[in-house]
Amino acid sequence: MWMFLTLVALLVIWKLFGKRLLAWFLLSGAGRGALKDIGKKAVAAQPDRITLGRISSPDWQVSSVEQIISSLCAAGFTDAGAYSVDKMPGVKVALLVKPEDCVAAHVYEHPKAGIWIELATRYQDGTSTTLTTLPSTGQNQPAWLTTIRAGRAPAGDLVRQFIEERRWRSGVMKPVSAEQAPREFEEGFARYMSWRKATPMSADEVAPTVRNWAQKPDKQQTIPVGES
Protein backbone atom coordinates (compact mmCIF):
# COMPACT_ATOMS: atom_id res chain seq x y z
CA MET A 1 0.00 0.00 0.00
CA TRP A 2 2.83 2.43 0.83
CA MET A 3 4.44 1.93 -2.61
CA PHE A 4 1.08 2.36 -4.38
CA LEU A 5 0.47 5.63 -2.57
CA THR A 6 4.03 6.74 -3.35
CA LEU A 7 3.61 6.08 -7.07
CA VAL A 8 0.32 7.95 -7.10
CA ALA A 9 1.99 10.86 -5.34
CA LEU A 10 4.82 10.87 -7.89
CA LEU A 11 2.37 11.07 -10.77
CA VAL A 12 0.47 13.92 -9.11
CA ILE A 13 3.67 15.86 -8.38
CA TRP A 14 4.90 15.37 -11.96
CA LYS A 15 1.57 16.49 -13.43
CA LEU A 16 1.12 19.55 -11.23
CA PHE A 17 4.67 20.81 -10.75
CA GLY A 18 6.84 19.19 -13.44
CA LYS A 19 9.66 16.73 -13.41
CA ARG A 20 12.19 18.92 -11.60
CA LEU A 21 10.09 18.93 -8.46
CA LEU A 22 9.49 15.20 -8.91
CA ALA A 23 13.25 14.70 -9.12
CA TRP A 24 13.71 16.80 -5.97
CA PHE A 25 11.25 14.52 -4.16
CA LEU A 26 12.99 11.36 -5.40
CA LEU A 27 16.37 12.67 -4.32
CA SER A 28 15.12 13.63 -0.86
CA GLY A 29 15.09 11.23 2.07
CA ALA A 30 11.38 10.56 1.56
CA GLY A 31 11.95 9.35 -1.98
CA ARG A 32 14.69 6.77 -1.39
CA GLY A 33 12.23 3.88 -1.37
CA ALA A 34 10.86 5.02 -4.72
CA LEU A 35 14.39 5.29 -6.14
CA LYS A 36 15.12 1.68 -5.19
CA ASP A 37 11.87 0.58 -6.80
CA ILE A 38 12.75 2.45 -10.01
CA GLY A 39 16.12 0.69 -10.08
CA LYS A 40 14.57 -2.71 -9.44
CA LYS A 41 12.06 -2.32 -12.28
CA ALA A 42 14.69 -0.97 -14.67
CA VAL A 43 17.01 -3.92 -14.09
CA ALA A 44 14.15 -6.45 -14.31
CA ALA A 45 13.22 -5.03 -17.73
CA GLN A 46 16.66 -5.84 -19.16
CA PRO A 47 17.12 -9.14 -21.07
CA ASP A 48 19.13 -11.93 -19.44
CA ARG A 49 20.89 -12.67 -22.70
CA ILE A 50 21.34 -11.14 -26.13
CA THR A 51 22.17 -12.56 -29.55
CA LEU A 52 24.21 -10.71 -32.14
CA GLY A 53 23.21 -10.80 -35.80
CA ARG A 54 25.85 -10.17 -38.47
CA ILE A 55 25.14 -7.16 -40.71
CA SER A 56 26.79 -7.23 -44.11
CA SER A 57 26.06 -3.54 -44.79
CA PRO A 58 25.61 -1.79 -41.42
CA ASP A 59 24.63 1.64 -42.84
CA TRP A 60 26.02 3.57 -39.86
CA GLN A 61 23.94 6.65 -39.08
CA VAL A 62 26.99 8.63 -38.00
CA SER A 63 29.98 8.68 -40.33
CA SER A 64 32.47 8.85 -37.45
CA VAL A 65 31.83 5.15 -36.72
CA GLU A 66 33.58 4.18 -39.95
CA GLN A 67 36.42 6.56 -39.10
CA ILE A 68 36.83 4.93 -35.68
CA ILE A 69 36.88 1.46 -37.23
CA SER A 70 39.50 2.59 -39.76
CA SER A 71 41.62 4.10 -36.97
CA LEU A 72 41.47 0.88 -34.95
CA CYS A 73 42.47 -1.14 -38.01
CA ALA A 74 45.40 1.24 -38.52
CA ALA A 75 46.36 0.56 -34.88
CA GLY A 76 46.63 -3.18 -35.60
CA PHE A 77 43.08 -4.41 -35.03
CA THR A 78 41.29 -6.94 -37.24
CA ASP A 79 37.68 -6.13 -38.16
CA ALA A 80 35.39 -8.90 -36.87
CA GLY A 81 32.21 -7.45 -38.39
CA ALA A 82 29.19 -5.30 -37.54
CA TYR A 83 26.21 -6.67 -35.63
CA SER A 84 22.67 -5.87 -34.54
CA VAL A 85 21.49 -6.78 -31.04
CA ASP A 86 18.29 -8.83 -31.09
CA LYS A 87 16.66 -7.35 -27.96
CA MET A 88 17.84 -3.77 -28.48
CA PRO A 89 16.22 -2.27 -31.61
CA GLY A 90 18.38 0.28 -33.37
CA VAL A 91 21.59 -0.67 -31.57
CA LYS A 92 24.57 -1.68 -33.70
CA VAL A 93 28.05 -2.69 -32.60
CA ALA A 94 31.28 -3.20 -34.54
CA LEU A 95 33.67 -5.80 -33.11
CA LEU A 96 37.42 -5.76 -33.65
CA VAL A 97 40.28 -7.73 -32.13
CA LYS A 98 44.01 -7.30 -31.62
CA PRO A 99 45.24 -10.84 -30.84
CA GLU A 100 48.87 -9.91 -30.11
CA ASP A 101 47.73 -7.65 -27.24
CA CYS A 102 44.66 -9.70 -26.21
CA VAL A 103 42.34 -6.71 -26.71
CA ALA A 104 38.79 -6.68 -28.08
CA ALA A 105 37.26 -3.40 -29.27
CA HIS A 106 33.53 -2.65 -29.37
CA VAL A 107 32.26 0.42 -31.21
CA TYR A 108 28.62 1.13 -30.35
CA GLU A 109 25.98 3.15 -32.17
CA HIS A 110 22.90 3.67 -29.98
CA PRO A 111 19.83 5.68 -31.14
CA LYS A 112 19.69 7.55 -27.79
CA ALA A 113 23.13 7.36 -26.20
CA GLY A 114 25.06 8.00 -29.43
CA ILE A 115 28.49 6.51 -30.16
CA TRP A 116 31.09 5.19 -27.75
CA ILE A 117 34.12 2.94 -27.70
CA GLU A 118 34.93 0.07 -25.35
CA LEU A 119 38.20 -1.83 -25.11
CA ALA A 120 38.35 -5.07 -23.13
CA THR A 121 40.85 -7.64 -21.93
CA ARG A 122 39.74 -10.80 -20.15
CA TYR A 123 41.94 -12.85 -17.85
CA GLN A 124 42.17 -16.57 -17.20
CA ASP A 125 41.08 -16.04 -13.58
CA GLY A 126 37.68 -14.71 -14.70
CA THR A 127 38.41 -10.99 -14.19
CA SER A 128 38.23 -8.32 -16.88
CA THR A 129 39.57 -4.83 -17.49
CA THR A 130 37.69 -2.44 -19.77
CA LEU A 131 38.15 1.10 -21.01
CA THR A 132 35.04 3.04 -22.00
CA THR A 133 34.36 6.51 -23.31
CA LEU A 134 30.92 6.52 -21.66
CA PRO A 135 30.71 8.80 -18.60
CA SER A 136 30.13 7.17 -15.24
CA THR A 137 26.50 6.67 -14.17
CA GLY A 138 27.40 6.22 -10.51
CA GLN A 139 26.36 2.58 -10.50
CA ASN A 140 28.37 -0.10 -8.73
CA GLN A 141 30.17 -2.82 -10.66
CA PRO A 142 31.07 -6.44 -9.94
CA ALA A 143 34.32 -7.27 -8.15
CA TRP A 144 35.65 -9.07 -11.22
CA LEU A 145 35.40 -5.98 -13.45
CA THR A 146 37.83 -3.05 -13.49
CA THR A 147 36.70 -0.05 -15.55
CA ILE A 148 38.91 2.72 -16.90
CA ARG A 149 37.01 5.90 -17.82
CA ALA A 150 38.37 7.82 -20.78
CA GLY A 151 37.37 11.01 -22.52
CA ARG A 152 36.81 11.41 -26.24
CA ALA A 153 40.12 10.90 -27.98
CA PRO A 154 41.53 9.37 -31.18
CA ALA A 155 41.11 5.60 -31.18
CA GLY A 156 44.87 4.99 -31.32
CA ASP A 157 45.40 7.11 -28.19
CA LEU A 158 42.68 5.18 -26.35
CA VAL A 159 44.34 1.86 -27.21
CA ARG A 160 47.70 3.09 -25.92
CA GLN A 161 46.06 4.38 -22.72
CA PHE A 162 44.28 1.09 -22.16
CA ILE A 163 47.36 -1.08 -22.66
CA GLU A 164 49.38 1.19 -20.37
CA GLU A 165 46.81 1.32 -17.54
CA ARG A 166 46.00 -2.39 -17.53
CA ARG A 167 49.66 -3.32 -16.94
CA TRP A 168 49.30 -3.40 -13.16
CA ARG A 169 47.42 -6.67 -13.55
CA SER A 170 49.57 -9.78 -13.23
CA GLY A 171 46.95 -12.26 -14.45
CA VAL A 172 47.29 -14.35 -17.60
CA MET A 173 45.32 -12.71 -20.41
CA LYS A 174 42.82 -14.73 -22.47
CA PRO A 175 43.43 -14.81 -26.22
CA VAL A 176 41.00 -13.09 -28.60
CA SER A 177 40.02 -13.92 -32.17
CA ALA A 178 37.65 -12.58 -34.80
CA GLU A 179 35.81 -15.91 -34.85
CA GLN A 180 35.12 -15.93 -31.11
CA ALA A 181 34.46 -12.20 -30.66
CA PRO A 182 30.63 -12.33 -31.07
CA ARG A 183 30.28 -15.23 -28.62
CA GLU A 184 32.59 -13.55 -26.08
CA PHE A 185 30.48 -10.39 -26.35
CA GLU A 186 27.23 -12.30 -25.75
CA GLU A 187 28.69 -14.21 -22.81
CA GLY A 188 30.07 -11.02 -21.27
CA PHE A 189 26.63 -9.39 -21.41
CA ALA A 190 24.96 -12.47 -19.85
CA ARG A 191 27.51 -12.61 -17.04
CA TYR A 192 27.10 -8.93 -16.20
CA MET A 193 23.28 -9.09 -16.24
CA SER A 194 23.33 -12.18 -14.01
CA TRP A 195 25.33 -10.20 -11.45
CA ARG A 196 23.22 -7.06 -11.84
CA LYS A 197 19.91 -8.89 -11.33
CA ALA A 198 21.30 -10.64 -8.25
CA THR A 199 22.53 -7.31 -6.84
CA PRO A 200 19.64 -4.86 -6.31
CA MET A 201 20.39 -1.26 -7.21
CA SER A 202 20.57 1.06 -4.23
CA ALA A 203 18.96 4.49 -4.05
CA ASP A 204 22.44 6.03 -4.30
CA GLU A 205 23.07 4.23 -7.59
CA VAL A 206 19.81 5.45 -9.13
CA ALA A 207 20.06 9.04 -7.86
CA PRO A 208 22.69 10.32 -10.40
CA THR A 209 20.55 9.12 -13.32
CA VAL A 210 17.45 10.85 -11.93
CA ARG A 211 19.49 14.02 -11.42
CA ASN A 212 20.70 13.96 -15.03
CA TRP A 213 17.19 13.17 -16.29
CA ALA A 214 15.76 16.20 -14.47
CA GLN A 215 18.15 18.47 -16.36
CA LYS A 216 17.07 17.24 -19.81
CA PRO A 217 14.34 18.92 -21.92
CA ASP A 218 10.77 18.11 -20.96
CA LYS A 219 10.28 15.91 -24.04
CA GLN A 220 12.11 13.19 -22.08
CA GLN A 221 9.07 11.50 -20.57
CA THR A 222 10.66 8.53 -18.79
CA ILE A 223 13.35 8.05 -16.22
CA PRO A 224 15.93 6.10 -18.25
CA VAL A 225 17.54 4.04 -15.49
CA GLY A 226 19.26 0.96 -16.84
CA GLU A 227 19.03 1.85 -20.53
CA SER A 228 21.37 -0.19 -22.70
Summary of the structure (lengths in Angstrom):
residues: 228
radius of gyration: 19.4
end to end distance: 31.2
largest distance: 59.5
contacts: 641
relative contact order: 0.17
helix: 42%
strand: 21%
